[in-house]
Amino acid sequence: MASRSAPITLRRIIQSYSKSSEFGSLHVPSKGKVARFLSSGAAGNEILEEESNSGEKDEDLKSRIFRLRLPKRSATNVVARWVSEGNTVTASELRDIAKDLRKSQRYKHALEISEWMVTRKELEVSDSDYATRIDLMTKVFGVDSAERYFQDLPAAAKTSETFTALLHSYAAAKQIAKAEELYERMKQSDLSFTALPYNEMMTLYMSVGQVEKVSSVVEDLKRHKVAPDIFTYNLWISSSAATLNIDEVRRILDEMSQDPSSNDEWVRYANIAKIYVSAGHLVHAESSAVVEAEKSITQREWITYDFLIILYAGLGNKDKVDQIWKSLRMTKQRMTTRNYVCILSSYLMLGHLKEVGEVIDQWKQSTTTDFDISACGRLLDAFAGVGFSGTSNDFHMLLIEKNCDPINRSESS
């Protein structure tokens, strides 16, 4: 089939070359070039297809760029050709294309689009465009290249967004010294920042196990009168839970509930966290031990994963909750009562009783952790305690169906 389609494809190439204003007159590839095209297998066919379709007049710029399946193909050339054909392009259009390329993890092509845009004087470039370029340079060429790019930016382009983008690059690479140095520069500047750079530093400290530094970042945030967001609270709570400071967790949850910026999502998150803390009883002998297993995840890291599940449950993102729970179950780690209480409280708050039943079955069948019916009883009480009596009743009925009614067990004992 490939041999029959080759002449047709070659005719399309010739036709596209003949129609292109860039080449003017017909240019037939030499015999050697044709041989190389045909001998390059799937990659060669892909290049042929890209070239053969590039002259279609009814095609938009995004379609042309997305047909560049090979990273070595130049998105810059596609944009330049588009403009040379008399078409117009706006900064907004280029941003949207670059955004979609990033979603597809085609960072090189996204970077080329970004580069073409920032070098065009007729296009109005924003602070976000420079920040995006820093992030893309990190992904394509590494942190050092992004750092040099930031240093070479004019003073007017060194804004809160570009500073934060470089800080994110340092934090993602776990370059603690450089991140801390930049963070200090940011605090001493006259720029106005959101909670994002503070969250970056908190995330960095959590990822390298320096949870004791998280509270100092929160103090910096408050000192500069920056409003925390839900991710700030999640990281702060996680750091306190990781050190088993449950009184501090309760205090943070109370502060969060009283925050003027709080909304329904925040309240939902706080309620789930309160249920988890009340029903999970984090402070017990098992909680302070290191979980010995294939990946040597410590109890501190387990608690962080638990609160991440709570965060996404509070945001109503069931897909993320499913994903994290599935990943945890695949790590061969020894699950504790706390882990099951966390996922159960999250699914219950999201209203997914089917998944609750599945988790209860998993817990009962677990070979490493005894099914703790008293924890389910505490979970029932915790839901009732925060005013979710309907959810509590539904959960109780499910426990009865699973033959693990904590109320009957307590009465008969």
N, C-alpha and C positions, 0 to 999 in steps of 0.2 A: 504493500500500500504506500509506503514511504517513497518508493521509486516513481510511482505514477503521479503522486502529488507534487514532486519536486519541480517539474517543468512549469506547472501552474503557478507555484509559489515564486519561481524565478521571473515569470512573466509579470507577476504583480510588482515585484521589485523594480523591474525595468519601467513599468508604467508609473510607479510612484516617483522614480527619479526623473522621468520625463515631465511630470506635472509639477514638480517642485520648483518654485522660484529661486530657491537657494542654489540649484545646480544649473538652471537655465536651459541647457540643451541636454539631449539624451546621453547618458553615460552608461555603457554596458560593462558590468564587472568583468575583469579579465578571467581567463580560464583558470589561472592559479587561485584566484579569490573564490571562484565558484567551487573549486575542489575543496578548499579549506572550509567553506560553509557547509558543504554536504558531508564532510568527514567529521564534523564536530558533534555529531549525535544530537541529543535532545537540546543541548545548549545552543547549537547552531540553528536548529529549527526555531527556537524561541527568538533568536535575534532576527531571523528571516521574517517571522511573523510580526515582530515589532516594527521592522522597517517597512514591511509591505502595507501595513495599515496606517502608517503615520501621516499619509497624505489625505485621508478621508476628511472631507469638508464639514460633514455633519457631526464631527466629534468635538467634545469639549476638552479643555486643557487637562482637567483632572483625569479623564480617561486615558489620554496619551501618557501621562506620567505614571499612572498605575500599571500600564502595560510594560513598564521597564522592570521586568522581574529580576534581572541580574544587577547586583549592587554596583558593578563596575560601569554600567551604563549611566550616562550623565543626565540628571534631571535638569540641570542648568541649560544644557543644549536644547532640550525640549521647550523650555520656557522662551529661550532666545528665538528659536525657530517660530514659535507661536506668535511672538510679537512681530517678527520680520514678515510674517504673512499678512500683517495689517490688523491683527486682532488686538484687543485691549485686555489688560489684566489689572486688577486692583489689589491693594494690600490685604483687604479683607478676604478676597478669594484665595490668595496665596497662603494666608494664615490657616484657612479651613483645610486646604490641601495638605499643608504641613502637619496639621493636627491629626488628620486621618492617616497619614503616613506613620506618624508616631504610634498611633493605636495599633497599626499593623507591624510595629517594630521595624520599620524600614527607616532607620535613623539616618543613614547616609543620604538618601534622597531627600529626607526632610531637612537635613542640614544644608544641602545644596539649594533648596528652595529658600530657606532662611537667608543664606548668604547672598543669593541673587537679589532678594528683597532689600536687605540693609545697604546694599551698594548702589541702589537706585535713588537718586536725589528727588525724582518726581514722586516717589512714594513716601507717605508720612509714616515713619517708623516710631513705634511706641517703646516704652520701657520694657513691656512684656516681650517684645520681639528680641531685644538684647538678652533678656533673661532666658528665653527659650533657646537662643543660640548657645548660651553657656551650658545648658543642660544637654543639648545635642552634641556639642563638642566633647563633653565628658563621656558620653556613650560611644562616640565614634573614635575619638583619638586619645581619651584618657583625661584624668584630672589635671595633669600638668599643662596640657594644651588649653583647657578651659581657664586655668589660672592665668596663663600668659595673655589670653584674649581679654580677660577682665582687667588686667593691669594696663593694657594698651588702650582701653576705652577712654574717651574724653571724660573729664570730671563731671560734665552734665549727665553722662550716661551711667555714672556710678550711683545708682539709685537704690532704694530699699529692695526693689525687685531683683536687681542684678546681684546685690550683696547676698540676698537670701538664696538665689540660685547657686552661687558659688559655695555658700555654706552647706547647702544640700549635697553638693558634689563631694565636699570633704567628709560630711557625715556618712554618706552612703559608702564611701571608701574606708570608713573608720580611721581617718587621719585626725586623731584627737588633738594633737598639738596645733596643727594648722586651723582646725575648726575653732578651738578655744581662742587662738590669736585673732582670727577674723571676728568672732563673736564679741570680743572686747572692743575691737575697732567700731563695730556696729553700735554697741551701747554708748560709746563716747562720741559718736557722731550726732549731728543735728537732724538726722533723718527720722521719719516716723515709721514705725514697724507695727505689723499685726502680730498675732500670736504665733505665726508660722515659724520664724527663726527660733523662738523659744521651744516650740515643739520639736524642731530639728535637733536641738541640743539635748533635750530630754530623751528623744529616741536614741540618739547616739550613746548617751550614758547607759540607758537600759540595755542596749545591744552589746556593750562591752562589759556589762556587769558592775558598773560604777553607779549603782542606784542611789547611793548616799548623796550624790551630787544633784539629783533631780530637784530636791527641795530648794537648793540655792538658786536654781534657774527660775523656779516659781516665785521666789522672793524678788529676783530681778524684774520679772514680769510685773509684779505688783508695784514695785518701786517706780517703774516707768509708766505706771497707770495704763497698762495694755490690757484689754479685755480678753480673758481666756475663752477658748472655744471648747467644744465637747471633747476634742482630742487632747487638749491640755489636761482636762480633768481625768480622762482615761489614763494617760501616762502617769499623772500624779498619784492616782489611786493605785495603779499597778505597782509603782515603786514602793508605796507603803505596804501593800499586800505582800510584796516580795520579801520584805523584812519582817513579815508577820505582825506588823503594827496595826492591829485591827481597830483600835480606838481611833487612830489617825484616819483610817478609811472611813469610819462613821462620821468623823468631824468634816472630812472633805465632802462627803455626800450631802451633809446638811448645808454646807456652804454653797454647794452646787445648786441645791433646791431653792436657795434664797437669792441666787444670782439674778440681777435685773434682766440679764440677757436670756434667761432660761425660757425654753419653749416646750411644747408637748413632747418632742423627741428627748429633750434633756430629762424631763420628768419621768418618761418611760425608762430611760437608761438608769436613772437613780433608783427607781423602784425595783428594777431587776437586780441591781447591785445590792440593794438593801436585803432583798429576798435571799440572794446568794450568801451574803455575809451572815444573815440570821440563821439560815438553814444549814449552811455548810460547816459551821464551827471550825474555822480554819486553824485555830490554835489547839492542836492535839499532837500526840507523840508522832503520828505518821506524817504530819505536815512538815516537820522540821528536818526530815531525813532526805538524803539525796537519792533520787530514783536511779538505781543501777540498771542500765540497759544498753542497747547497741549504740545509741547516740549520746549517752551520758548527759541527758537533759536534767538539770537540777530542779528542785522543787520551786526555786525562785522563778525559773523560766516557765514552769508549768502554770504558776499563778498568773503570769503575764499573759499566756495564751488564754487562760480562763477569762480574764477581763477583756481581752480582745473579742472573744465570743460575745460577751455581755455588751460591748460597745456596738457591734454590728446588729445585735438583737434590738438594742435601744433605737438604732437608726432604721429598724425594720428591714434590714438586708438579710433575708433568709439564705440567699445563695452563698454569701460569705460565711455565715454560721455553718452551713452544711460543709463547705469546703474545709474550714479549719478543723471541724470535728472529724471529718474523714481523714485528714492528714494526721491528726493526733492518734487516731486508732491504728494507723498504718506504721507507727514508729516503734512498735513492740515495747512501749513503755508500760509500766505497771500503773494502771488507773487507780485513782483513789475515790473515796466517797465524794470529796469536794468536786472532782471533775464531772461526775455524773449529776450532782446537784446543779452545777453551773449550766450544763447543756439542757437539763430538764427545765430549769427555771426560764431559760431563754426561749425554748420551744413553746412552753406554756404561755409566756407573755405574747408570743407571736401568734398564738391560737392554733398551733399545729399539733393536735392531739394524736394524730397517726404517728408522727415522729416520736412523740413522747412515749407511746406504747413500744415502739421499736427500741428506744434507748433503755427502757425498763427491762425488756427481754435481753438486751445485750448485757446489762448489768447483772441480771440473774444468772446468765450463762457464763459470766466471766470466771476464769480459773485463777485469777490473781487477786481478786477483791471480792469479799463476801457481799452479797446483796444486803444493804443496810436499810431495813424497813423503818427504823427509827428516823433516819434522815428524810425519808419520804413524809413521815409524820411532821417533822419540823418544817418541811417545805409547804405542807398543807397549812400549818399555823402561820408561816411567814406570809403566804398569799393573803390569808384572811386578815393578818395584821396590817397590811397596807391597803386594805379595802377592796381586794379582788376576790370577793366571796363567790362570784359566779365561776371564775377560773378554778378556785379551790374546790368547788363542788364537782366540776367536770373532772378534775384530776382525781378526786376521791372515788368517783364512779369508775374511772379507768383502773385504779388500783384494785378495786373490788373485782373487776373483770379479770385482772391478772392474778387473782387469789393472793393478794398481799395488802390487805386492809389494815393499816396501822392502828385504827381505832379499836377494831375487834381484838387485835393482838394485845393492846394495852389493857383492855377490859378483862381478858381471860388470864392475864398474867398476875 
